[in-house]
Amino acid sequence: MPLKTMLYLPLDERPCNWLFPQMMTRGVAQLEMLTPPQELLGRKKTPADLEGLWAFVEENFSRSSCAVLSAEMLFLGGLLPSRLHHMSTAWIARCMERLRALKKSSPETRLYLFELIMRTPRYSSSDEEPDYYQEYGERIFRYGYLKDKQARQGLDAQEQEDLHSLANQIPPEHRADYEARRNFNAALLENVLELVRDGVVELLYIPQDDSCEFGYTAIDQKRIHQAIRRLGVEDKVYMHPGADEAGAELVARAWLELTGRSPRVYVEYGSLLAAQIIPLYEDRILGASVEQHLLACGCERWDDPWTADLILAVNAPGRVMQESADQQEGDVTYQSFRCLRAFVKRIGRFVEAGKPVAVADCAYANGGDLEFLRLMDKAGLLEKLVSYKGWNTACNTLGTTLAQGVFALAGQDRAQLRRNLLYHLLDDGLYQALVRAEVLCRVQQDGLSYFDLGTGARKYGEFARQRLLEHWRERLPSSFSDLASARFEIWFPWNRLFEIGITWRT
């Protein structure tokens, strides 16, 4: 097969958006990925160099087989700037013109976009939101929730009183700013849908970050659904919970369309109620999200594991989902409503039969299932997987797990597969579930906070590295015996504890 060139523009500069898609495509002989210099991407709330990014895209578009671009990055400067900007409608019109010109100049280059529906966090923090969200965030979320619920199904007397009280508590200028930006971003998405209708964009992904049944995000979701139907683009638009997995998943979809493939995927759930559980931070049952991500990724759900191309093993809660940091005091249904030993045994049978197995560890939010990992280690299965992910939300995990599975099937070399496995076992499996809380204790002793490590990031990174190695020796001693001699560093992309980066030293 001739070499395929893919132009990729991430949602932001964090590893989950910038690095993970590159990790998944490394070692695939027929694919070259073009990415902009990282210094163009901005940092956290500082917007990207938009003209620099446009110049990079315009320079490389015609030499690419396809382009996978983040609308937030290309139009607004990144994920967090998309929640803070004061961009003009004239700029957006200019962006639409430039995309049309790009496609006209190279019609054979397939153009894929992803653009989020803006989230509404249910907590008060300005770390990723406007400054006023530090004081009013929880109330803004609750106000939007009740406002939407009132319109759709009505409120009881107490809820009606709460809505009236919240309307008076939130300063009008803050509510106006927040709602105006949401309206702008939704209008921008409607403009992009017109590009889909006109054949400029081949496929559009619309992830929904931190979804909820009611609220501002649900209001925007309804508006966008109506636009999709009005424009008749239902077959070219995918909308589902998620955010940071979108780049990796769309890269996999673009690759499958370039190569004319559609892998058959058998889904093996880790508990009897798994498909019916609504994960934290999402608005629908896990089974629905699995189906939607399979479809969006370009895979086919297959009912026979022995003739499937890939096994997607979905570890799940017994009945209710908790945060991974709380699993030492886990809900009793993690034990009574599932049998991990049987799940691990089934995975073992697939591995023994030579089936590629990708594990989506969705048992907890924001980190891996330590008991599951221990059983997998004892069974000697961790190193035999083609993918392990267990980070942030269930859909973050699902999308990246499927994407890695696609590139494993594409012939990614085993050395890169092992490195990707190890990265996520360290990050998702141990850092998020265990080490993050240990580093936080050190940070707080130094008078610093979870969201600001000051000048101590290097020190805390080294402490995290040491604790990861210690936990590995204690909990996963049968896997990756060469880890003790591996040279790697831990760093903090946004100088906070929520996410880490791992850099391997040769």
C-alpha positions in Angstrom: 0.0 0.0 0.0 1.4 3.5 -0.8 2.3 5.8 2.0 -0.6 7.8 3.4 0.0 11.3 4.9 -2.3 12.6 7.6 -2.4 16.2 8.7 -3.4 16.4 12.4 -4.3 19.5 14.5 -5.0 18.7 18.2 -7.6 20.1 20.6 -4.8 21.4 22.9 -1.2 20.7 23.8 -1.8 18.1 26.6 -0.5 14.6 25.9 -4.1 13.2 25.6 -4.7 15.4 22.6 -1.2 16.1 21.2 0.7 12.9 22.1 -1.7 10.0 22.2 -2.7 10.1 18.5 1.0 10.2 17.6 1.8 7.3 19.9 -0.9 5.2 18.3 0.3 5.9 14.7 4.0 5.4 15.4 5.3 2.1 14.1 2.6 1.9 11.3 4.7 1.6 8.2 2.2 3.0 5.7 1.3 6.1 7.6 3.0 9.5 8.1 1.5 12.0 10.5 2.1 15.8 10.1 1.7 17.9 13.2 2.4 21.6 13.7 5.3 22.8 15.9 4.2 22.5 19.5 5.1 26.2 20.1 2.2 27.2 17.9 -0.3 25.5 20.1 -0.4 27.9 23.0 -0.6 26.8 26.6 -3.7 26.2 28.8 -5.6 29.5 28.7 -3.2 31.2 26.4 -4.5 30.9 22.8 -2.6 29.3 20.0 -0.9 31.3 17.3 -3.9 31.2 15.0 -2.3 32.7 11.9 0.7 30.4 12.4 -1.6 27.4 12.5 -3.5 28.5 9.5 -0.3 28.9 7.6 0.8 25.4 8.6 -2.5 23.9 7.6 -2.6 25.8 4.2 1.0 24.8 3.5 0.5 21.1 4.1 -3.1 20.4 3.1 -2.6 19.6 -0.5 0.3 17.1 0.2 -1.9 15.2 2.7 -4.2 12.3 2.0 -6.5 13.6 4.8 -6.6 16.2 7.5 -8.0 15.7 11.0 -8.5 19.2 12.5 -9.8 20.5 15.8 -12.2 23.4 15.2 -11.5 24.8 18.7 -7.8 24.9 17.9 -8.1 26.3 14.4 -10.9 28.8 15.1 -10.5 29.8 18.7 -7.0 28.8 19.8 -7.6 25.7 21.8 -10.0 24.0 24.3 -9.8 26.5 27.2 -9.6 29.6 24.9 -12.9 28.4 23.4 -14.5 28.9 26.8 -12.9 32.4 27.3 -12.7 34.1 24.0 -14.4 37.2 22.6 -14.0 36.4 18.9 -16.0 38.2 16.2 -18.4 36.8 13.8 -16.2 38.3 11.0 -13.3 36.1 12.1 -15.5 33.0 11.9 -16.8 34.0 8.5 -13.1 34.3 7.4 -12.4 30.8 8.8 -15.2 29.3 6.8 -14.0 30.9 3.6 -10.5 29.6 4.2 -11.7 26.0 4.7 -13.8 26.2 1.6 -10.7 27.5 -0.3 -8.6 24.7 1.1 -11.0 22.0 -0.1 -11.4 23.7 -3.5 -7.6 23.8 -3.9 -7.2 20.1 -3.1 -10.6 18.3 -3.5 -8.9 14.9 -3.2 -7.7 15.6 0.4 -10.4 14.3 2.8 -11.2 16.8 5.6 -12.4 15.7 9.0 -13.3 18.1 11.8 -14.2 17.7 15.5 -15.8 20.4 17.5 -17.2 20.2 21.1 -20.4 21.3 22.6 -19.2 23.6 25.4 -19.3 21.9 28.8 -20.9 23.2 32.0 -19.0 21.9 35.0 -21.1 21.3 38.1 -18.5 22.6 40.5 -17.0 26.0 41.2 -13.4 26.4 39.8 -11.8 28.8 37.4 -8.9 26.5 36.5 -10.4 25.8 33.1 -13.3 28.3 33.0 -13.8 32.1 33.2 -12.7 33.8 36.5 -16.2 34.2 37.8 -16.7 30.4 37.7 -14.5 30.2 40.8 -17.4 31.7 42.9 -20.5 31.0 40.8 -19.7 27.9 38.8 -21.9 25.5 40.8 -24.8 28.0 40.8 -24.4 28.5 37.0 -24.6 24.8 36.5 -27.6 24.4 38.7 -29.4 27.4 37.1 -28.9 26.0 33.6 -30.1 22.6 34.9 -33.3 23.9 36.3 -33.9 26.3 33.4 -33.8 23.4 31.0 -35.8 21.0 33.2 -38.5 23.7 33.6 -38.8 24.0 29.8 -38.8 20.2 29.2 -40.8 18.6 32.0 -41.5 21.2 34.6 -40.3 21.9 38.2 -41.8 21.1 41.6 -42.3 24.0 44.1 -38.9 23.7 45.7 -37.1 23.6 42.3 -39.1 26.6 41.2 -38.0 28.5 44.3 -34.4 27.4 43.8 -34.4 28.7 40.2 -35.7 32.1 41.2 -33.1 32.3 44.0 -30.3 31.4 41.7 -31.4 34.0 39.1 -30.9 36.6 41.8 -27.6 35.2 43.2 -25.7 35.1 39.9 -24.6 38.6 38.7 -26.4 39.4 35.5 -23.1 40.4 33.7 -21.6 36.9 34.4 -24.7 35.1 33.2 -24.8 37.2 30.1 -21.2 36.6 29.3 -21.5 32.9 29.8 -24.7 32.5 27.7 -23.4 34.8 25.0 -20.3 32.7 24.5 -22.3 29.5 24.5 -24.6 31.0 21.8 -21.5 32.1 19.8 -20.0 28.6 20.0 -23.3 26.9 19.0 -23.6 29.3 16.1 -20.1 28.4 15.0 -21.0 24.7 15.1 -24.0 25.5 12.9 -21.7 27.1 10.4 -19.5 24.0 10.4 -22.6 21.9 9.7 -23.1 23.9 6.6 -19.6 22.9 5.5 -20.6 19.3 6.0 -23.7 19.8 3.9 -21.7 21.3 1.1 -19.2 18.5 1.0 -16.3 20.6 2.3 -16.0 18.4 5.4 -16.3 14.6 5.0 -17.2 13.9 8.7 -17.8 15.9 11.8 -17.4 14.7 15.3 -19.3 16.6 18.1 -18.1 15.3 21.5 -20.1 16.4 24.6 -17.7 17.2 27.4 -19.0 16.4 30.9 -22.6 15.8 29.8 -25.7 15.8 32.0 -29.4 15.0 31.3 -30.5 18.7 31.8 -28.6 22.0 31.6 -26.9 24.4 29.2 -25.1 21.6 27.4 -28.3 19.7 26.8 -29.9 22.9 25.5 -27.1 23.3 23.0 -27.3 19.6 22.1 -31.0 20.0 21.2 -30.2 23.0 19.0 -27.4 21.2 17.2 -29.6 18.1 16.7 -32.2 20.3 15.1 -29.6 21.8 12.7 -28.3 18.4 11.8 -31.8 17.3 10.8 -32.6 20.6 9.0 -29.4 20.3 6.9 -29.9 16.6 6.2 -26.4 15.6 7.4 -27.3 12.9 9.9 -25.0 10.3 8.1 -21.9 12.6 8.3 -22.1 13.8 11.9 -21.4 11.8 15.1 -22.5 13.3 18.5 -21.7 11.4 21.8 -20.2 12.0 25.2 -16.5 12.6 25.3 -13.9 15.2 24.4 -10.2 14.4 24.8 -10.5 11.1 22.9 -12.0 12.7 19.8 -8.7 13.4 18.0 -7.4 9.9 18.4 -10.7 8.3 17.4 -11.1 10.5 14.3 -7.5 9.8 13.3 -8.4 6.1 13.4 -11.6 6.6 11.5 -9.7 8.6 8.8 -7.2 5.8 8.5 -9.8 3.2 8.1 -11.5 5.2 5.4 -8.2 5.7 3.6 -7.5 2.0 3.6 -11.1 0.8 3.0 -11.3 -1.3 6.2 -14.0 -1.8 8.8 -12.7 -4.0 11.7 -15.2 -6.5 13.2 -15.2 -5.9 17.0 -16.6 -8.3 19.6 -17.6 -6.6 22.9 -17.0 -8.5 26.2 -18.4 -6.7 29.2 -17.0 -7.2 32.7 -20.3 -7.3 34.6 -23.9 -8.3 33.9 -25.3 -4.8 34.3 -22.3 -3.0 32.5 -24.2 -1.9 29.4 -27.0 -0.4 31.5 -24.8 1.7 33.9 -24.7 5.5 33.3 -21.1 6.5 33.9 -20.1 9.6 35.9 -19.9 12.8 33.8 -22.0 11.3 31.0 -25.7 11.4 30.1 -26.4 7.9 28.8 -25.9 4.2 29.5 -22.5 2.7 28.8 -23.9 0.3 26.2 -25.2 3.1 24.1 -21.8 4.9 24.2 -20.0 1.7 23.2 -22.3 1.3 20.2 -21.8 5.0 19.2 -18.0 4.9 19.5 -17.8 1.7 17.5 -19.8 3.4 14.8 -17.9 6.6 15.0 -14.5 4.9 14.9 -15.5 3.0 11.7 -15.7 -0.4 13.3 -18.5 -3.0 13.0 -20.1 -4.7 16.1 -19.6 -8.4 15.7 -21.4 -11.2 17.6 -18.9 -14.0 17.3 -15.6 -13.5 19.1 -13.8 -16.2 17.2 -14.3 -14.6 13.8 -13.9 -11.0 15.1 -10.8 -9.0 14.2 -10.6 -7.4 17.7 -11.9 -8.1 21.2 -13.0 -5.0 23.1 -13.0 -6.0 26.8 -14.9 -3.4 28.8 -14.3 -3.5 32.5 -17.2 -1.9 34.3 -18.8 -1.3 37.7 -21.2 -3.8 39.3 -24.0 -1.3 39.5 -22.8 2.3 40.3 -19.6 4.1 39.3 -17.2 5.8 41.7 -14.0 7.8 41.4 -10.9 5.6 41.2 -9.3 7.4 44.1 -12.2 6.1 46.3 -11.9 2.4 45.3 -10.3 1.4 48.6 -13.7 2.1 50.1 -15.6 0.9 47.1 -19.3 0.4 46.8 -20.3 -3.2 47.7 -21.7 -3.8 44.3 -18.2 -3.7 42.8 -18.0 -7.2 44.5 -21.5 -8.4 44.6 -22.6 -7.5 41.1 -19.6 -8.7 39.1 -17.0 -11.4 39.0 -13.6 -10.1 38.0 -12.0 -13.5 38.1 -14.4 -14.8 35.5 -13.9 -11.7 33.3 -10.1 -12.1 33.5 -10.4 -15.8 32.6 -12.5 -14.9 29.5 -9.8 -12.4 28.4 -7.2 -15.1 28.9 -9.1 -17.5 26.6 -9.2 -14.9 23.9 -5.4 -14.1 24.3 -4.5 -17.8 24.2 -6.5 -18.2 21.0 -4.4 -15.4 19.4 -7.2 -12.8 19.4 -6.0 -9.1 19.7 -7.6 -7.8 23.0 -8.0 -4.1 23.8 -9.1 -3.3 27.4 -11.3 -0.3 28.1 -11.1 -0.1 31.9 -14.3 1.8 32.7 -14.9 0.5 36.2 -14.1 3.8 37.8 -13.9 7.4 36.7 -10.4 9.1 36.5 -8.2 6.0 36.8 -7.8 2.3 36.6 -9.3 -0.6 38.6 -6.5 -1.8 40.9 -8.1 -5.2 41.7 -8.6 -5.9 38.0 -5.0 -5.0 37.2 -3.7 -7.2 40.0 -5.7 -10.2 38.6 -4.5 -9.5 35.1 -0.9 -9.3 36.3 -1.2 -12.6 38.1 -2.6 -14.2 35.0 0.3 -12.9 32.9 -2.0 -11.0 30.6 -1.0 -7.4 30.8 1.9 -7.6 28.4 -0.2 -9.6 25.9 -2.9 -6.9 25.3 -2.8 -4.6 22.3 -4.2 -1.8 24.4 -5.0 -0.8 27.9 -6.7 2.5 28.8 -8.5 3.6 32.0 -8.4 7.4 32.1 -10.8 10.2 32.9 -14.4 9.4 31.6 -15.7 6.2 30.2 -15.9 7.7 26.7 -12.4 9.1 26.9 -11.3 5.5 27.6 -13.5 3.9 25.0 -12.5 6.2 22.1 -8.8 5.9 22.7 -9.0 2.1 23.3 -10.7 1.6 20.0 -8.3 3.9 18.2 -5.3 2.0 19.5 -7.0 -1.3 18.6 -7.4 0.0 15.0 -3.7 0.8 14.7 -2.7 -2.5 16.3 -4.6 -4.2 13.5 -2.8 -2.0 11.0 0.5 -3.6 11.9 1.9 -1.3 14.5 5.2 -2.9 15.6 5.2 -4.7 18.9 7.8 -2.5 20.6 5.6 0.6 20.2 2.5 -1.4 21.3 4.4 -2.3 24.5 5.4 1.2 25.1 1.9 2.5 24.7 0.6 -0.2 27.1 3.2 0.7 29.7 2.4 4.4 29.4 -1.2 3.9 30.2 -0.7 1.3 32.9 1.6 3.8 34.7 -0.6 6.8 34.0 -4.2 5.5 34.1 -3.6 2.4 36.2 -1.3 3.7 38.9 -0.9 7.5 38.8 -4.5 8.4 38.6 -5.8 5.7 41.0 -3.0 5.9 43.6 0.0 8.2 43.1 -1.9 11.5 42.4 -3.3 11.5 45.9 0.2 10.8 47.3 1.7 13.7 45.4 -1.1 16.0 46.5 -0.1 15.4 50.1 3.4 16.5 49.4 2.1 19.5 47.5 -0.2 20.6 50.3 2.6 20.2 52.9 4.6 22.7 50.8 1.7 25.1 50.9 0.8 24.7 47.3 -2.4 23.5 45.6 -3.7 20.7 43.3 -4.1 23.3 40.5 -0.8 25.2 40.9 2.5 23.4 41.6 4.5 26.6 41.6 8.2 26.0 40.8 8.1 22.5 42.3 6.9 20.5 39.3 10.3 18.8 38.7 10.5 17.7 42.3 7.0 16.4 42.4 7.5 14.6 39.1 10.5 12.8 40.5 8.5 11.8 43.6 5.7 10.5 41.3 8.2 8.5 39.3 9.6 6.8 42.4 6.2 6.0 43.8 5.0 4.6 40.4 8.0 2.2 40.4 7.4 1.2 44.1 3.7 0.5 43.5 4.5 -1.4 40.3 6.9 -3.7 42.2 4.3 -4.3 44.9 1.1 -4.6 42.8 2.2 -5.7 39.2 5.4 -7.7 39.8 4.8 -10.2 37.0 4.5 -7.7 34.2 7.2 -5.7 32.3 10.2 -6.9 34.2 12.4 -4.4 32.4 10.5 -1.4 33.9 13.1 -1.2 36.7 15.8 -0.3 34.2 13.6 1.9 32.1 14.5 5.6 32.1 11.5 7.9 32.1 10.4 11.3 33.5 7.1 12.5 34.8 6.0 16.0 34.0 2.8 18.1 34.5 1.5 19.7 31.3 -0.5 22.4 32.9 1.5 22.6 36.1 -1.3 20.8 38.0 -1.8 17.3 39.3 -4.8 16.2 37.1 -2.8 14.9 34.2 0.8 13.9 33.7 3.1 13.4 30.7 5.7 10.5 30.5 8.9 11.0 28.6 11.0 8.0 27.9 14.8 8.4 27.8 16.9 6.1 25.6 
